Amino acid sequence: MPPENSDALHQALVDQVKSNGYIQSPSVEAAFRAVPRHLFLPDVALEEVYRDKAIVTKSINGQFVSSSSQPAIMAIMLEQLQLQPGQCVMEIGAGTGYNAALMAHIVGDSGLVVTIDIDEDIVEGARAHLADAGFGRVNVVCTDGGLGYPETAPYDRIILTVNAADITPSWRSQLKPDGRLLLPLLLRGPQASVAFAPVADHMESLSVSACGFVGLRGAFAEADTVLQLHPEPGALVLHPGTTRTLAAQTIYELLQGPAQDLPLPIQVSPRMLFSGLSFWLALHEPLFGTLSASGPLAEQHVIPELFTFTGKFPSVSTGGLFVADAMSVLMRDPASIAPAEAPDAFGLSIRSFGPAAALADRLKDLIMAWDEAGRPGERQLCISAYPHAQHYPLNKSDVVIAKRWTDFVCNWS
């Protein structure tokens, strides 16, 4: 395809991301317009490169471990990061190098961008892409991201482009007192891109936005709680959200057995589910988990369908409550009709397997409580990050997620 066509596709994508409200500042817009994405995805067709979608670049045993993130979420996170010329930035999760190039454009020649990855092949690829795009000054390092990179610390900004369930001591110590830490934080399943700033003896969230990223790997990775329900890795999996005893074979057999449906008297949109209800359920209910099927199983209606993703890697997923011998999960009510004013809205139903009457009632009560509270989304969520076991004030409505180094105190403002 002629170069002028690639430029037209490039600028059209930036126009789309901006018109959708994700690009807001002149510096972020200038970076997106100046840095062509296709230089970081040389083996991908231009039509794919310049769609507002994530592109998987590496998988291990059926699990995605690296990608070029969706441009929209990249823009959201760069706006959250609030980069300034001359700043020193550390990125954990180098990917293709594209995000590092965008940041390098914003901080300029007087700034510094260090991007880290745990895999040598990813590091080599990112380094080559950055050099081809004219950003050879970006320092690409192969190391465990949980350790950070003390050689050029302290940093004005630290950003993760992989999800993490905790804030490691290295990230705290390598961040300047007036700096900003941005990470996709795992909140018992759902992920939120949270911008934290140091405040006295802890960190406070400045902004929160729903997201989805591959996980941090290495010595600081969250313990793997994924249950593989099918012989093919990744084809049918349960993410329990919290560490507990569930048998994969039992869950699989329940899915093959009889089910009972309970329609709910509300309608929702995919955005409400992704950025609102999923966080409400995960934070209020330790039994919450997510179930997903991908590849051929995604098209065989093996699990109740709440979210459906088509394309090269089709998948379906749902969420609900899981115990040892029963489960109640959400699904789209096939009998619901979308109202004219909200064409993407649909009714919700609860589908239960096993002796799950009490579970279904519990799930219904949680959903109706979210509805009665005004359907709060993740952007109203406030998160304080205290060093683990440190004394801190608590309100009755606070939800505490205690990790190895950090206690996350969550509440809706």
C-alpha positions in Angstrom: 0.0 0.0 0.0 1.4 3.5 -0.9 2.8 5.5 2.0 0.1 8.2 1.6 -2.6 5.6 2.2 -0.9 4.6 5.5 -0.8 8.2 6.6 -4.5 8.7 5.8 -5.4 5.6 7.8 -3.1 6.8 10.6 -4.7 10.2 10.8 -8.2 8.8 10.5 -7.6 6.6 13.6 -6.4 9.6 15.6 -9.4 11.5 14.5 -11.7 8.7 15.7 -10.0 8.3 19.1 -10.1 12.1 19.5 -13.8 12.4 18.5 -14.7 9.6 20.9 -13.3 11.8 23.7 -10.2 9.8 24.6 -7.6 12.3 23.4 -8.1 15.5 25.2 -4.8 17.4 25.5 -2.7 18.9 22.7 0.5 17.0 23.7 -1.2 13.6 23.6 -2.8 14.4 20.2 0.5 15.6 18.8 2.2 12.4 19.9 -0.5 10.2 18.3 -0.3 12.2 15.1 3.5 12.1 14.9 4.1 8.4 15.7 2.9 5.9 13.1 1.6 2.7 14.7 2.5 0.5 11.7 6.2 1.0 12.3 5.7 -1.0 15.5 3.6 -3.7 13.9 5.5 -4.3 10.6 4.0 -7.8 10.0 0.4 -6.7 10.4 -1.9 -5.5 7.6 -2.3 -1.7 7.6 -6.1 -2.0 7.8 -5.7 -4.0 11.1 -3.0 -1.7 12.5 -5.2 1.4 12.1 -8.3 0.0 13.8 -9.0 1.0 17.4 -8.3 -2.5 18.7 -5.6 -4.3 20.6 -3.4 -6.6 18.6 -1.9 -9.7 20.2 1.8 -10.1 19.5 2.8 -13.0 21.7 1.2 -15.9 23.5 2.5 -18.8 25.7 0.6 -22.0 26.1 -2.6 -20.3 24.8 -2.3 -17.3 27.1 -1.7 -13.9 25.7 1.4 -12.3 27.3 2.0 -9.3 25.1 0.1 -7.0 22.7 -0.1 -3.6 21.2 -2.8 -2.0 23.3 -6.0 -0.5 22.0 -5.2 3.1 21.0 -8.2 4.4 23.0 -7.0 2.9 26.3 -3.5 4.1 25.4 -4.9 7.7 25.1 -6.9 7.4 28.3 -3.8 6.3 30.2 -1.5 9.0 28.7 -4.1 11.6 29.7 -4.1 10.1 33.2 -0.3 10.2 33.3 -0.2 13.9 32.6 3.3 13.8 31.2 5.4 17.0 30.9 8.4 17.9 28.8 11.7 17.0 30.5 10.2 14.3 32.8 11.8 10.9 33.6 9.5 8.0 32.9 9.6 4.3 33.6 7.3 1.9 31.7 6.8 -1.7 32.7 5.7 -3.8 29.8 7.5 -2.7 26.6 5.3 -4.5 24.2 6.0 -3.3 20.6 7.6 0.0 21.9 4.7 2.1 20.5 3.6 3.5 23.9 7.2 4.3 24.8 7.6 6.3 21.5 4.4 8.2 22.3 5.7 9.1 25.7 9.2 10.0 24.4 7.5 12.4 21.9 5.7 14.1 24.8 8.7 14.4 27.2 11.0 15.4 24.4 14.8 15.3 24.0 15.3 16.7 27.5 13.3 13.9 29.1 14.0 10.2 29.5 11.9 7.1 28.8 12.9 3.7 30.1 10.8 0.7 29.1 11.1 -2.7 30.6 10.1 -6.2 29.7 10.9 -9.7 31.0 11.3 -11.4 27.6 14.5 -10.8 25.6 12.7 -11.3 22.3 10.1 -8.6 23.2 12.9 -6.2 24.3 14.8 -6.8 21.0 11.7 -6.2 18.9 10.8 -3.0 20.8 14.3 -1.7 20.5 14.4 -2.3 16.7 10.9 -0.7 16.2 11.9 2.4 18.3 15.1 2.8 16.3 13.2 2.5 13.0 10.7 5.2 14.2 13.5 7.6 15.2 13.2 7.0 19.0 16.5 5.2 19.6 17.1 7.3 22.7 14.4 5.3 24.6 16.2 2.9 26.9 14.8 -0.6 26.5 15.8 -3.0 29.4 15.3 -6.7 29.9 14.6 -7.3 33.6 11.8 -8.3 36.0 9.4 -5.3 36.0 8.6 -5.8 39.6 12.1 -4.6 40.5 11.8 -1.5 38.4 15.1 0.1 37.2 17.0 1.9 40.0 19.8 2.9 37.6 17.9 6.0 36.4 15.5 6.5 39.4 13.8 8.4 40.8 11.0 8.8 38.2 8.5 11.6 37.7 6.1 9.0 36.3 5.9 5.2 36.5 3.4 3.4 34.2 2.5 -0.3 33.9 1.0 -1.6 30.7 0.4 -5.0 32.4 -2.1 -5.6 35.2 -0.9 -6.0 38.8 -2.6 -6.8 42.0 -0.2 -5.0 44.3 2.3 -2.1 44.4 5.8 -3.5 44.8 8.3 -1.8 47.2 10.5 -0.9 44.2 7.8 1.2 42.5 7.2 3.1 45.7 10.9 3.8 46.3 11.7 4.7 42.7 8.8 7.3 42.4 9.5 10.9 43.2 7.6 12.4 46.2 5.5 14.5 43.8 5.4 11.8 41.1 2.5 9.7 39.7 2.1 5.9 39.5 -0.3 4.6 36.9 -1.2 0.9 36.8 -4.0 -1.5 35.7 -5.0 -2.7 39.1 -6.6 -6.0 39.6 -9.6 -5.7 41.9 -10.6 -9.3 42.5 -11.0 -9.8 38.8 -12.0 -6.5 37.1 -9.1 -4.2 36.2 -9.0 -0.4 36.5 -6.3 1.9 35.3 -5.6 3.8 38.5 -3.4 7.0 38.7 -2.0 7.2 42.2 -0.2 10.1 43.8 1.8 10.0 47.1 -0.1 11.7 50.0 1.7 11.7 53.4 2.1 8.1 54.4 0.1 6.5 51.6 -1.1 6.9 48.0 -4.5 8.2 46.8 -6.2 7.6 43.4 -6.5 10.7 41.2 -8.5 8.9 38.4 -9.9 5.5 37.7 -10.8 4.0 34.3 -11.9 0.4 33.5 -9.4 -1.5 31.4 -8.1 -4.9 30.4 -4.4 -5.9 30.2 -2.3 -9.1 30.3 -0.7 -9.8 33.6 2.6 -8.9 35.2 5.0 -11.9 35.0 8.1 -12.8 37.0 8.7 -12.9 40.7 6.1 -10.3 41.5 3.2 -11.8 39.5 -0.1 -12.6 41.3 -0.5 -16.2 42.2 -2.2 -18.1 39.4 -5.8 -18.8 40.5 -7.1 -19.6 37.0 -8.9 -22.9 36.7 -8.5 -24.6 33.3 -11.8 -26.3 32.6 -10.8 -27.8 29.2 -7.8 -29.8 28.0 -6.8 -27.0 25.6 -5.2 -24.2 27.6 -7.2 -21.0 27.6 -10.2 -22.6 25.8 -12.5 -22.6 28.9 -11.3 -20.9 32.1 -12.6 -19.7 35.4 -11.0 -16.8 37.2 -12.3 -17.0 40.8 -11.1 -13.5 41.8 -9.9 -14.7 45.2 -7.9 -17.7 46.2 -10.3 -20.5 47.2 -10.9 -24.2 46.6 -12.9 -25.0 43.5 -12.7 -28.1 41.4 -12.4 -27.6 37.7 -14.1 -30.9 36.9 -17.1 -30.1 39.1 -17.5 -26.7 37.4 -17.3 -28.3 34.0 -19.9 -30.9 34.9 -22.2 -28.3 36.3 -22.1 -26.5 32.9 -23.2 -29.7 31.2 -26.1 -30.2 33.6 -29.6 -28.6 34.0 -29.9 -24.9 34.6 -32.5 -22.5 36.0 -33.1 -19.0 34.8 -34.1 -16.0 36.8 -34.9 -12.8 34.7 -34.1 -9.5 36.4 -36.3 -6.3 36.2 -33.5 -4.1 34.8 -31.8 -3.3 31.5 -28.1 -2.5 31.1 -25.6 -1.6 28.5 -22.2 -3.3 27.9 -20.5 -0.2 29.3 -22.5 -0.3 32.5 -21.5 -3.9 33.0 -17.9 -3.5 32.2 -17.3 -0.3 34.1 -19.9 -0.4 36.8 -21.6 -3.6 37.8 -18.5 -5.9 37.5 -16.6 -3.6 40.0 -19.6 -3.5 42.4 -19.9 -7.3 42.5 -16.2 -8.0 42.8 -15.7 -5.5 45.6 -18.8 -6.5 47.6 -18.7 -10.3 47.1 -15.7 -12.6 47.6 -17.5 -15.4 45.7 -17.5 -13.4 42.5 -15.6 -14.8 39.5 -15.5 -14.7 35.7 -15.9 -17.5 33.2 -14.7 -17.3 29.6 -14.6 -19.5 26.5 -12.4 -18.8 23.5 -11.8 -20.2 20.0 -14.2 -22.9 18.8 -15.8 -23.2 22.3 -16.8 -19.6 22.1 -19.1 -20.4 19.2 -20.6 -23.5 20.8 -22.6 -21.8 23.6 -20.7 -23.7 26.2 -21.2 -21.0 28.8 -24.0 -18.4 29.2 -23.1 -15.3 27.2 -22.8 -11.8 28.6 -19.9 -10.4 26.6 -19.2 -11.5 23.1 -16.0 -10.7 21.1 -15.7 -11.6 17.5 -12.7 -11.5 15.1 -9.4 -13.4 14.9 -9.7 -14.5 18.6 -13.4 -14.9 19.3 -14.5 -15.3 22.9 -17.4 -15.1 25.2 -17.5 -14.4 28.9 -19.7 -13.9 31.9 -19.4 -13.3 35.7 -21.2 -14.5 38.7 -20.9 -16.3 42.1 -19.2 -19.6 42.4 -19.1 -22.2 45.3 -17.9 -25.8 45.4 -21.1 -27.4 44.1 -23.1 -24.6 42.4 -22.9 -21.4 40.5 -25.1 -18.5 39.4 -23.9 -16.4 36.5 -25.2 -13.5 34.4 -26.4 -13.7 30.9 -28.3 -11.6 28.4 -32.0 -12.2 28.6 -33.0 -13.6 25.2 -36.5 -12.3 25.6 -35.6 -8.7 26.3 -36.1 -5.9 23.7 -33.8 -2.9 23.6 -35.6 0.5 24.0 -35.4 2.9 21.1 -33.5 5.5 23.3 -30.8 2.9 24.2 -30.4 0.4 21.3 -27.4 -1.3 22.9 -29.2 -2.0 26.1 -30.5 -5.5 27.0 -32.2 -7.3 29.9 -30.2 -9.4 32.4 -31.0 -12.9 33.6 -29.3 -15.1 36.2 -28.6 -18.7 35.1 -27.9 -21.1 37.9 -26.3 -24.6 37.9 -26.6 -27.0 40.8 -28.2 -26.2 44.1 -27.9 -22.5 43.6 -31.2 -20.9 44.7 -29.6 -19.0 47.6 -26.7 -18.0 45.3 -29.1 -16.6 42.7 -31.0 -14.6 45.3 -27.7 -13.3 46.7 -26.6 -12.2 43.2 -29.9 -10.6 42.5 -29.8 -8.6 45.8 -26.3 -7.3 44.9 -27.4 -6.2 41.4 -30.5 -4.5 42.7 -28.4 -2.7 45.4 -26.1 -1.4 42.6 -29.2 -0.2 40.7 -30.7 1.5 43.8 -27.3 3.2 44.5 -27.5 4.9 41.1 -25.5 2.4 39.2 -22.1 3.8 40.2 -19.2 3.3 37.8 -15.5 2.9 38.2 -14.9 6.6 37.7 -16.6 7.3 41.0 -14.4 4.8 42.8 -11.8 6.1 45.2 -8.9 3.9 46.1 -6.3 4.6 48.9 -3.2 2.5 49.0 -1.6 2.0 52.4 1.5 0.0 53.2 0.2 -3.4 54.4 -0.7 -3.6 58.1 -0.4 0.2 58.6 -3.1 1.7 60.7 -5.6 3.7 58.7 -9.1 5.1 59.1 -12.1 3.1 57.8 -15.7 3.9 57.1 -18.6 1.5 57.2 -18.9 1.4 53.4 -15.1 0.9 52.8 -14.0 -2.4 51.1 -10.4 -3.5 51.9 -8.4 -5.7 49.6 -5.3 -6.8 51.6 -2.3 -7.8 49.5 1.3 -8.6 50.4 2.6 -5.0 50.5 -0.5 -2.9 50.2 -4.0 -2.6 51.7 -6.3 -1.1 49.1 -9.2 0.8 50.7 -12.0 1.2 48.1 -15.2 3.2 48.3 -17.6 5.0 46.0 -17.7 8.8 46.3 
